[in-house]
């Protein structure tokens, strides 16, 4: 994970609940995206909410934050990467 944290053009965001880390999300920008980069997108590579914090709207908050971040980056669209 240290290698991923040091990677350029990607960012990790953590969501807290009652002083505890409840989940996190990794966004990839530019050439850090896992598939062909077209210059118009931001990728959500990872989005996790711990089981104890599910069904509290935290995943939705992370998605809304990703959408706002993509808009600020002037991205035309946001997409969800996945493992095959």
Secondary structure, DSSP 8 states (H G I E B T S, - for coil): -HHHHH-TTEEEEEEEETTEEEEEEEEE-GGGSSS---SSEEEEEEEEE-GGGTTSSHHHHHHHHHHHHHHHTT-SEEEE----
